[in-house]
């Protein structure tokens, strides 16, 4: 399942990929999309319960299901 993750600007994507892998997810290789001055959106794949798993990590990440929208164009 594809997910859109909202994370703080400046989040290290390597660290994010590592954190996601511990939750069963994979960060997709697309450019982050800035939202305002303090957040950006990245795309990931993971299980249907990825939001619950990520919440358990205690990180400032918002996880929302992705529609057919693809950040990679």
PyMOL Python script that loads the backbone (N, CA, C, O; Angstrom):
from pymol import cmd

cmd.read_pdbstr("""\
ATOM      1  N   UNK A   1       0.850  -1.165   0.000  1.00  0.00           N
ATOM      2  CA  UNK A   1       0.000   0.000   0.000  1.00  0.00           C
ATOM      3  C   UNK A   1       0.900   1.233   0.000  1.00  0.00           C
ATOM      4  O   UNK A   1       1.922   1.255   0.686  1.00  0.00           O
ATOM      5  N   UNK A   2       0.522   2.268  -0.772  1.00  0.00           N
ATOM      6  CA  UNK A   2       1.298   3.507  -0.804  1.00  0.00           C
ATOM      7  C   UNK A   2       0.760   4.493   0.227  1.00  0.00           C
ATOM      8  O   UNK A   2      -0.440   4.574   0.490  1.00  0.00           O
ATOM      9  N   UNK A   3       1.701   5.237   0.796  1.00  0.00           N
ATOM     10  CA  UNK A   3       1.397   6.193   1.850  1.00  0.00           C
ATOM     11  C   UNK A   3       2.066   7.520   1.562  1.00  0.00           C
ATOM     12  O   UNK A   3       3.138   7.553   0.958  1.00  0.00           O
ATOM     13  N   UNK A   4       1.448   8.622   1.984  1.00  0.00           N
ATOM     14  CA  UNK A   4       2.062   9.934   1.972  1.00  0.00           C
ATOM     15  C   UNK A   4       2.429  10.263   3.406  1.00  0.00           C
ATOM     16  O   UNK A   4       1.586  10.207   4.301  1.00  0.00           O
ATOM     17  N   UNK A   5       3.687  10.606   3.619  1.00  0.00           N
ATOM     18  CA  UNK A   5       4.180  10.926   4.957  1.00  0.00           C
ATOM     19  C   UNK A   5       4.532  12.404   5.010  1.00  0.00           C
ATOM     20  O   UNK A   5       5.265  12.907   4.160  1.00  0.00           O
ATOM     21  N   UNK A   6       4.010  13.088   6.005  1.00  0.00           N
ATOM     22  CA  UNK A   6       4.348  14.484   6.227  1.00  0.00           C
ATOM     23  C   UNK A   6       5.360  14.523   7.359  1.00  0.00           C
ATOM     24  O   UNK A   6       5.106  14.045   8.465  1.00  0.00           O
ATOM     25  N   UNK A   7       6.519  15.108   7.052  1.00  0.00           N
ATOM     26  CA  UNK A   7       7.619  15.157   8.021  1.00  0.00           C
ATOM     27  C   UNK A   7       8.164  16.583   8.082  1.00  0.00           C
ATOM     28  O   UNK A   7       7.943  17.365   7.157  1.00  0.00           O
ATOM     29  N   UNK A   8       8.870  16.933   9.154  1.00  0.00           N
ATOM     30  CA  UNK A   8       9.462  18.269   9.245  1.00  0.00           C
ATOM     31  C   UNK A   8      10.512  18.491   8.144  1.00  0.00           C
ATOM     32  O   UNK A   8      11.251  17.574   7.789  1.00  0.00           O
ATOM     33  N   UNK A   9      10.566  19.709   7.617  1.00  0.00           N
ATOM     34  CA  UNK A   9      11.625  20.075   6.667  1.00  0.00           C
ATOM     35  C   UNK A   9      12.960  19.815   7.358  1.00  0.00           C
ATOM     36  O   UNK A   9      13.113  20.087   8.549  1.00  0.00           O
ATOM     37  N   UNK A  10      13.901  19.299   6.623  1.00  0.00           N
ATOM     38  CA  UNK A  10      15.217  19.028   7.186  1.00  0.00           C
ATOM     39  C   UNK A  10      15.374  17.613   7.715  1.00  0.00           C
ATOM     40  O   UNK A  10      16.465  17.227   8.134  1.00  0.00           O
ATOM     41  N   UNK A  11      14.293  16.831   7.701  1.00  0.00           N
ATOM     42  CA  UNK A  11      14.389  15.438   8.131  1.00  0.00           C
ATOM     43  C   UNK A  11      15.378  14.711   7.224  1.00  0.00           C
ATOM     44  O   UNK A  11      15.277  14.804   6.001  1.00  0.00           O
ATOM     45  N   UNK A  12      16.310  14.005   7.797  1.00  0.00           N
ATOM     46  CA  UNK A  12      17.275  13.239   7.023  1.00  0.00           C
ATOM     47  C   UNK A  12      16.561  12.040   6.407  1.00  0.00           C
ATOM     48  O   UNK A  12      16.037  11.190   7.127  1.00  0.00           O
ATOM     49  N   UNK A  13      16.539  11.972   5.080  1.00  0.00           N
ATOM     50  CA  UNK A  13      15.792  10.908   4.412  1.00  0.00           C
ATOM     51  C   UNK A  13      16.415   9.532   4.627  1.00  0.00           C
ATOM     52  O   UNK A  13      15.708   8.525   4.598  1.00  0.00           O
ATOM     53  N   UNK A  14      17.714   9.476   4.840  1.00  0.00           N
ATOM     54  CA  UNK A  14      18.361   8.199   5.166  1.00  0.00           C
ATOM     55  C   UNK A  14      17.886   7.671   6.503  1.00  0.00           C
ATOM     56  O   UNK A  14      17.587   6.486   6.653  1.00  0.00           O
ATOM     57  N   UNK A  15      17.819   8.583   7.488  1.00  0.00           N
ATOM     58  CA  UNK A  15      17.306   8.191   8.809  1.00  0.00           C
ATOM     59  C   UNK A  15      15.836   7.792   8.715  1.00  0.00           C
ATOM     60  O   UNK A  15      15.404   6.815   9.325  1.00  0.00           O
ATOM     61  N   UNK A  16      15.076   8.565   7.939  1.00  0.00           N
ATOM     62  CA  UNK A  16      13.652   8.257   7.777  1.00  0.00           C
ATOM     63  C   UNK A  16      13.470   6.876   7.168  1.00  0.00           C
ATOM     64  O   UNK A  16      12.611   6.111   7.609  1.00  0.00           O
ATOM     65  N   UNK A  17      14.270   6.550   6.159  1.00  0.00           N
ATOM     66  CA  UNK A  17      14.196   5.221   5.527  1.00  0.00           C
ATOM     67  C   UNK A  17      14.487   4.127   6.543  1.00  0.00           C
ATOM     68  O   UNK A  17      13.834   3.083   6.544  1.00  0.00           O
ATOM     69  N   UNK A  18      15.461   4.365   7.401  1.00  0.00           N
ATOM     70  CA  UNK A  18      15.804   3.380   8.437  1.00  0.00           C
ATOM     71  C   UNK A  18      14.656   3.212   9.418  1.00  0.00           C
ATOM     72  O   UNK A  18      14.288   2.088   9.761  1.00  0.00           O
ATOM     73  N   UNK A  19      14.075   4.351   9.881  1.00  0.00           N
ATOM     74  CA  UNK A  19      12.952   4.282  10.823  1.00  0.00           C
ATOM     75  C   UNK A  19      11.774   3.553  10.200  1.00  0.00           C
ATOM     76  O   UNK A  19      11.123   2.734  10.849  1.00  0.00           O
ATOM     77  N   UNK A  20      11.502   3.861   8.923  1.00  0.00           N
ATOM     78  CA  UNK A  20      10.383   3.203   8.246  1.00  0.00           C
ATOM     79  C   UNK A  20      10.604   1.704   8.130  1.00  0.00           C
ATOM     80  O   UNK A  20       9.668   0.921   8.295  1.00  0.00           O
ATOM     81  N   UNK A  21      11.830   1.304   7.847  1.00  0.00           N
ATOM     82  CA  UNK A  21      12.098  -0.129   7.695  1.00  0.00           C
ATOM     83  C   UNK A  21      11.838  -0.881   8.991  1.00  0.00           C
ATOM     84  O   UNK A  21      11.420  -2.039   8.962  1.00  0.00           O
ATOM     85  N   UNK A  22      12.084  -0.228  10.145  1.00  0.00           N
ATOM     86  CA  UNK A  22      11.794  -0.890  11.420  1.00  0.00           C
ATOM     87  C   UNK A  22      10.296  -1.047  11.632  1.00  0.00           C
ATOM     88  O   UNK A  22       9.857  -1.890  12.414  1.00  0.00           O
ATOM     89  N   UNK A  23       9.500  -0.218  10.920  1.00  0.00           N
ATOM     90  CA  UNK A  23       8.039  -0.298  11.018  1.00  0.00           C
ATOM     91  C   UNK A  23       7.439  -1.090   9.857  1.00  0.00           C
ATOM     92  O   UNK A  23       6.218  -1.150   9.713  1.00  0.00           O
ATOM     93  N   UNK A  24       8.295  -1.701   9.025  1.00  0.00           N
ATOM     94  CA  UNK A  24       7.797  -2.506   7.916  1.00  0.00           C
ATOM     95  C   UNK A  24       7.527  -1.720   6.647  1.00  0.00           C
ATOM     96  O   UNK A  24       6.880  -2.233   5.734  1.00  0.00           O
ATOM     97  N   UNK A  25       8.010  -0.480   6.569  1.00  0.00           N
ATOM     98  CA  UNK A  25       7.771   0.354   5.399  1.00  0.00           C
ATOM     99  C   UNK A  25       9.030   0.592   4.592  1.00  0.00           C
ATOM    100  O   UNK A  25      10.137   0.279   5.030  1.00  0.00           O
ATOM    101  N   UNK A  26       8.845   1.150   3.406  1.00  0.00           N
ATOM    102  CA  UNK A  26       9.948   1.483   2.509  1.00  0.00           C
ATOM    103  C   UNK A  26       9.734   2.893   1.974  1.00  0.00           C
ATOM    104  O   UNK A  26       8.668   3.201   1.440  1.00  0.00           O
ATOM    105  N   UNK A  27      10.725   3.735   2.113  1.00  0.00           N
ATOM    106  CA  UNK A  27      10.666   5.084   1.560  1.00  0.00           C
ATOM    107  C   UNK A  27      10.901   4.997   0.058  1.00  0.00           C
ATOM    108  O   UNK A  27      11.883   4.400  -0.384  1.00  0.00           O
ATOM    109  N   UNK A  28      10.005   5.591  -0.728  1.00  0.00           N
ATOM    110  CA  UNK A  28      10.156   5.565  -2.179  1.00  0.00           C
ATOM    111  C   UNK A  28      11.103   6.671  -2.628  1.00  0.00           C
ATOM    112  O   UNK A  28      11.202   7.722  -1.995  1.00  0.00           O
ATOM    113  N   UNK A  29      11.788   6.414  -3.718  1.00  0.00           N
ATOM    114  CA  UNK A  29      12.820   7.324  -4.220  1.00  0.00           C
ATOM    115  C   UNK A  29      12.211   8.398  -5.110  1.00  0.00           C
ATOM    116  O   UNK A  29      12.376   8.379  -6.330  1.00  0.00           O
ATOM    117  N   UNK A  30      11.505   9.337  -4.483  1.00  0.00           N
ATOM    118  CA  UNK A  30      10.948  10.496  -5.182  1.00  0.00           C
ATOM    119  C   UNK A  30      11.321  11.739  -4.382  1.00  0.00           C
ATOM    120  O   UNK A  30      11.527  11.671  -3.171  1.00  0.00           O
ATOM    121  N   UNK A  31      11.405  12.866  -5.068  1.00  0.00           N
ATOM    122  CA  UNK A  31      11.748  14.114  -4.403  1.00  0.00           C
ATOM    123  C   UNK A  31      10.659  14.502  -3.400  1.00  0.00           C
ATOM    124  O   UNK A  31       9.471  14.401  -3.706  1.00  0.00           O
ATOM    125  N   UNK A  32      11.059  14.944  -2.205  1.00  0.00           N
ATOM    126  CA  UNK A  32      10.079  15.453  -1.244  1.00  0.00           C
ATOM    127  C   UNK A  32       9.394  16.698  -1.803  1.00  0.00           C
ATOM    128  O   UNK A  32       9.993  17.471  -2.550  1.00  0.00           O
ATOM    129  N   UNK A  33       8.130  16.874  -1.427  1.00  0.00           N
ATOM    130  CA  UNK A  33       7.360  18.036  -1.853  1.00  0.00           C
ATOM    131  C   UNK A  33       7.155  18.930  -0.633  1.00  0.00           C
ATOM    132  O   UNK A  33       6.513  18.517   0.333  1.00  0.00           O
ATOM    133  N   UNK A  34       7.701  20.167  -0.666  1.00  0.00           N
ATOM    134  CA  UNK A  34       7.530  21.068   0.476  1.00  0.00           C
ATOM    135  C   UNK A  34       6.067  21.482   0.652  1.00  0.00           C
ATOM    136  O   UNK A  34       5.336  21.676  -0.320  1.00  0.00           O
ATOM    137  N   UNK A  35       5.663  21.612   1.918  1.00  0.00           N
ATOM    138  CA  UNK A  35       4.336  22.127   2.271  1.00  0.00           C
ATOM    139  C   UNK A  35       4.586  23.261   3.255  1.00  0.00           C
ATOM    140  O   UNK A  35       4.937  23.024   4.411  1.00  0.00           O
ATOM    141  N   UNK A  36       4.409  24.465   2.804  1.00  0.00           N
ATOM    142  CA  UNK A  36       4.679  25.605   3.677  1.00  0.00           C
ATOM    143  C   UNK A  36       6.153  25.711   4.001  1.00  0.00           C
ATOM    144  O   UNK A  36       7.005  25.258   3.237  1.00  0.00           O
ATOM    145  N   UNK A  37       6.445  26.310   5.135  1.00  0.00           N
ATOM    146  CA  UNK A  37       7.832  26.559   5.526  1.00  0.00           C
ATOM    147  C   UNK A  37       8.433  25.477   6.416  1.00  0.00           C
ATOM    148  O   UNK A  37       9.648  25.433   6.608  1.00  0.00           O
ATOM    149  N   UNK A  38       7.584  24.604   6.962  1.00  0.00           N
ATOM    150  CA  UNK A  38       8.133  23.703   7.973  1.00  0.00           C
ATOM    151  C   UNK A  38       7.863  22.221   7.768  1.00  0.00           C
ATOM    152  O   UNK A  38       8.274  21.407   8.594  1.00  0.00           O
ATOM    153  N   UNK A  39       7.180  21.846   6.685  1.00  0.00           N
ATOM    154  CA  UNK A  39       6.891  20.428   6.453  1.00  0.00           C
ATOM    155  C   UNK A  39       7.121  20.067   4.987  1.00  0.00           C
ATOM    156  O   UNK A  39       7.113  20.924   4.102  1.00  0.00           O
ATOM    157  N   UNK A  40       7.325  18.774   4.764  1.00  0.00           N
ATOM    158  CA  UNK A  40       7.427  18.243   3.414  1.00  0.00           C
ATOM    159  C   UNK A  40       6.740  16.881   3.371  1.00  0.00           C
ATOM    160  O   UNK A  40       6.575  16.216   4.394  1.00  0.00           O
ATOM    161  N   UNK A  41       6.343  16.484   2.163  1.00  0.00           N
ATOM    162  CA  UNK A  41       5.673  15.200   1.977  1.00  0.00           C
ATOM    163  C   UNK A  41       6.590  14.276   1.185  1.00  0.00           C
ATOM    164  O   UNK A  41       7.183  14.676   0.183  1.00  0.00           O
ATOM    165  N   UNK A  42       6.696  13.044   1.649  1.00  0.00           N
ATOM    166  CA  UNK A  42       7.426  11.995   0.947  1.00  0.00           C
ATOM    167  C   UNK A  42       6.473  10.821   0.749  1.00  0.00           C
ATOM    168  O   UNK A  42       5.420  10.749   1.382  1.00  0.00           O
ATOM    169  N   UNK A  43       6.851   9.912  -0.128  1.00  0.00           N
ATOM    170  CA  UNK A  43       5.988   8.773  -0.423  1.00  0.00           C
ATOM    171  C   UNK A  43       6.662   7.492   0.046  1.00  0.00           C
ATOM    172  O   UNK A  43       7.879   7.334  -0.062  1.00  0.00           O
ATOM    173  N   UNK A  44       5.851   6.585   0.567  1.00  0.00           N
ATOM    174  CA  UNK A  44       6.363   5.318   1.084  1.00  0.00           C
ATOM    175  C   UNK A  44       5.393   4.196   0.722  1.00  0.00           C
ATOM    176  O   UNK A  44       4.249   4.434   0.336  1.00  0.00           O
ATOM    177  N   UNK A  45       5.880   2.982   0.858  1.00  0.00           N
ATOM    178  CA  UNK A  45       5.040   1.793   0.746  1.00  0.00           C
ATOM    179  C   UNK A  45       5.135   1.049   2.064  1.00  0.00           C
ATOM    180  O   UNK A  45       6.173   1.053   2.726  1.00  0.00           O
ATOM    181  N   UNK A  46       4.040   0.414   2.431  1.00  0.00           N
ATOM    182  CA  UNK A  46       4.058  -0.338   3.670  1.00  0.00           C
ATOM    183  C   UNK A  46       2.732  -1.024   3.916  1.00  0.00           C
ATOM    184  O   UNK A  46       1.796  -0.885   3.129  1.00  0.00           O
ATOM    185  N   UNK A  47       2.653  -1.765   5.008  1.00  0.00           N
ATOM    186  CA  UNK A  47       1.441  -2.508   5.347  1.00  0.00           C
ATOM    187  C   UNK A  47       0.279  -1.585   5.700  1.00  0.00           C
ATOM    188  O   UNK A  47       0.469  -0.393   5.945  1.00  0.00           O
ATOM    189  N   UNK A  48      -0.911  -2.145   5.723  1.00  0.00           N
ATOM    190  CA  UNK A  48      -2.129  -1.372   5.996  1.00  0.00           C
ATOM    191  C   UNK A  48      -2.117  -0.717   7.366  1.00  0.00           C
ATOM    192  O   UNK A  48      -2.836   0.259   7.581  1.00  0.00           O
ATOM    193  N   UNK A  49      -1.324  -1.225   8.299  1.00  0.00           N
ATOM    194  CA  UNK A  49      -1.272  -0.648   9.647  1.00  0.00           C
ATOM    195  C   UNK A  49      -0.026   0.214   9.864  1.00  0.00           C
ATOM    196  O   UNK A  49       0.399   0.422  11.001  1.00  0.00           O
ATOM    197  N   UNK A  50       0.556   0.713   8.772  1.00  0.00           N
ATOM    198  CA  UNK A  50       1.758   1.535   8.904  1.00  0.00           C
ATOM    199  C   UNK A  50       1.550   2.746   9.818  1.00  0.00           C
ATOM    200  O   UNK A  50       2.448   3.051  10.602  1.00  0.00           O
ATOM    201  N   UNK A  51       0.407   3.456   9.761  1.00  0.00           N
ATOM    202  CA  UNK A  51       0.234   4.587  10.680  1.00  0.00           C
ATOM    203  C   UNK A  51       0.383   4.193  12.155  1.00  0.00           C
ATOM    204  O   UNK A  51       0.993   4.925  12.935  1.00  0.00           O
ATOM    205  N   UNK A  52      -0.163   3.062  12.526  1.00  0.00           N
ATOM    206  CA  UNK A  52      -0.060   2.591  13.913  1.00  0.00           C
ATOM    207  C   UNK A  52       1.382   2.246  14.253  1.00  0.00           C
ATOM    208  O   UNK A  52       1.868   2.564  15.338  1.00  0.00           O
ATOM    209  N   UNK A  53       2.055   1.596  13.322  1.00  0.00           N
ATOM    210  CA  UNK A  53       3.453   1.215  13.557  1.00  0.00           C
ATOM    211  C   UNK A  53       4.345   2.444  13.690  1.00  0.00           C
ATOM    212  O   UNK A  53       5.206   2.496  14.568  1.00  0.00           O
ATOM    213  N   UNK A  54       4.141   3.438  12.814  1.00  0.00           N
ATOM    214  CA  UNK A  54       4.947   4.657  12.868  1.00  0.00           C
ATOM    215  C   UNK A  54       4.648   5.442  14.147  1.00  0.00           C
ATOM    216  O   UNK A  54       5.558   6.006  14.754  1.00  0.00           O
ATOM    217  N   UNK A  55       3.397   5.481  14.552  1.00  0.00           N
ATOM    218  CA  UNK A  55       3.027   6.175  15.792  1.00  0.00           C
ATOM    219  C   UNK A  55       3.780   5.573  16.982  1.00  0.00           C
ATOM    220  O   UNK A  55       4.143   6.282  17.920  1.00  0.00           O
ATOM    221  N   UNK A  56       4.003   4.280  16.932  1.00  0.00           N
ATOM    222  CA  UNK A  56       4.724   3.602  18.002  1.00  0.00           C
ATOM    223  C   UNK A  56       6.192   3.991  18.090  1.00  0.00           C
ATOM    224  O   UNK A  56       6.840   3.748  19.108  1.00  0.00           O
ATOM    225  N   UNK A  57       6.724   4.596  17.022  1.00  0.00           N
ATOM    226  CA  UNK A  57       8.123   5.018  17.031  1.00  0.00           C
ATOM    227  C   UNK A  57       8.316   6.356  17.746  1.00  0.00           C
ATOM    228  O   UNK A  57       9.436   6.723  18.100  1.00  0.00           O
ATOM    229  N   UNK A  58       7.212   7.083  17.956  1.00  0.00           N
ATOM    230  CA  UNK A  58       7.290   8.362  18.644  1.00  0.00           C
ATOM    231  C   UNK A  58       7.950   9.466  17.835  1.00  0.00           C
ATOM    232  O   UNK A  58       8.545  10.379  18.407  1.00  0.00           O
ATOM    233  N   UNK A  59       7.853   9.396  16.511  1.00  0.00           N
ATOM    234  CA  UNK A  59       8.465  10.395  15.640  1.00  0.00           C
ATOM    235  C   UNK A  59       7.415  11.376  15.132  1.00  0.00           C
ATOM    236  O   UNK A  59       6.230  11.043  15.085  1.00  0.00           O
ATOM    237  N   UNK A  60       7.837  12.591  14.750  1.00  0.00           N
ATOM    238  CA  UNK A  60       6.888  13.595  14.249  1.00  0.00           C
ATOM    239  C   UNK A  60       6.521  13.350  12.785  1.00  0.00           C
ATOM    240  O   UNK A  60       6.835  14.161  11.913  1.00  0.00           O
ATOM    241  N   UNK A  61       5.860  12.236  12.529  1.00  0.00           N
ATOM    242  CA  UNK A  61       5.488  11.846  11.164  1.00  0.00           C
ATOM    243  C   UNK A  61       3.979  11.658  11.105  1.00  0.00           C
ATOM    244  O   UNK A  61       3.396  10.961  11.936  1.00  0.00           O
ATOM    245  N   UNK A  62       3.348  12.290  10.107  1.00  0.00           N
ATOM    246  CA  UNK A  62       1.920  12.074   9.853  1.00  0.00           C
ATOM    247  C   UNK A  62       1.824  11.148   8.651  1.00  0.00           C
ATOM    248  O   UNK A  62       2.445  11.400   7.619  1.00  0.00           O
ATOM    249  N   UNK A  63       1.051  10.082   8.781  1.00  0.00           N
ATOM    250  CA  UNK A  63       0.920   9.083   7.716  1.00  0.00           C
ATOM    251  C   UNK A  63      -0.507   9.085   7.197  1.00  0.00           C
ATOM    252  O   UNK A  63      -1.457   8.915   7.961  1.00  0.00           O
ATOM    253  N   UNK A  64      -0.652   9.279   5.888  1.00  0.00           N
ATOM    254  CA  UNK A  64      -1.965   9.288   5.249  1.00  0.00           C
ATOM    255  C   UNK A  64      -1.940   8.379   4.032  1.00  0.00           C
ATOM    256  O   UNK A  64      -0.934   8.317   3.325  1.00  0.00           O
ATOM    257  N   UNK A  65      -3.037   7.672   3.782  1.00  0.00           N
ATOM    258  CA  UNK A  65      -3.068   6.816   2.599  1.00  0.00           C
ATOM    259  C   UNK A  65      -2.929   7.655   1.332  1.00  0.00           C
ATOM    260  O   UNK A  65      -3.466   8.758   1.231  1.00  0.00           O
ATOM    261  N   UNK A  66      -2.206   7.111   0.389  1.00  0.00           N
ATOM    262  CA  UNK A  66      -2.045   7.778  -0.903  1.00  0.00           C
ATOM    263  C   UNK A  66      -3.165   7.324  -1.822  1.00  0.00           C
ATOM    264  O   UNK A  66      -3.565   6.160  -1.798  1.00  0.00           O
ATOM    265  N   UNK A  67      -3.665   8.238  -2.624  1.00  0.00           N
ATOM    266  CA  UNK A  67      -4.650   7.870  -3.647  1.00  0.00           C
ATOM    267  C   UNK A  67      -3.873   7.484  -4.888  1.00  0.00           C
ATOM    268  O   UNK A  67      -2.754   6.982  -4.778  1.00  0.00           O
ATOM    269  N   UNK A  68      -4.418   7.699  -6.035  1.00  0.00           N
ATOM    270  CA  UNK A  68      -3.720   7.435  -7.273  1.00  0.00           C
ATOM    271  C   UNK A  68      -2.655   8.490  -7.534  1.00  0.00           C
ATOM    272  O   UNK A  68      -1.863   8.354  -8.466  1.00  0.00           O
ATOM    273  N   UNK A  69      -2.630   9.539  -6.717  1.00  0.00           N
ATOM    274  CA  UNK A  69      -1.649  10.595  -6.850  1.00  0.00           C
ATOM    275  C   UNK A  69      -0.255  10.023  -6.639  1.00  0.00           C
ATOM    276  O   UNK A  69      -0.018   9.308  -5.666  1.00  0.00           O
ATOM    277  N   UNK A  70       0.656  10.327  -7.531  1.00  0.00           N
ATOM    278  CA  UNK A  70       2.022   9.813  -7.440  1.00  0.00           C
ATOM    279  C   UNK A  70       2.983  10.986  -7.457  1.00  0.00           C
ATOM    280  O   UNK A  70       3.006  11.748  -8.423  1.00  0.00           O
ATOM    281  N   UNK A  71       3.765  11.143  -6.423  1.00  0.00           N
ATOM    282  CA  UNK A  71       4.701  12.267  -6.337  1.00  0.00           C
ATOM    283  C   UNK A  71       5.795  12.180  -7.397  1.00  0.00           C
ATOM    284  O   UNK A  71       6.444  13.179  -7.708  1.00  0.00           O
ATOM    285  N   UNK A  72       5.998  10.990  -7.948  1.00  0.00           N
ATOM    286  CA  UNK A  72       7.049  10.811  -8.946  1.00  0.00           C
ATOM    287  C   UNK A  72       6.655  11.279 -10.310  1.00  0.00           C
ATOM    288  O   UNK A  72       7.464  11.186 -11.233  1.00  0.00           O
ATOM    289  N   UNK A  73       5.447  11.782 -10.496  1.00  0.00           N
ATOM    290  CA  UNK A  73       5.014  12.312 -11.786  1.00  0.00           C
ATOM    291  C   UNK A  73       4.266  11.316 -12.505  1.00  0.00           C
ATOM    292  O   UNK A  73       3.812  11.571 -13.620  1.00  0.00           O
TER     293      UNK A  73
END
""", "prot")
cmd.dss("prot")
cmd.show_as("cartoon", "prot")
cmd.util.cbc("prot")
cmd.orient("prot")
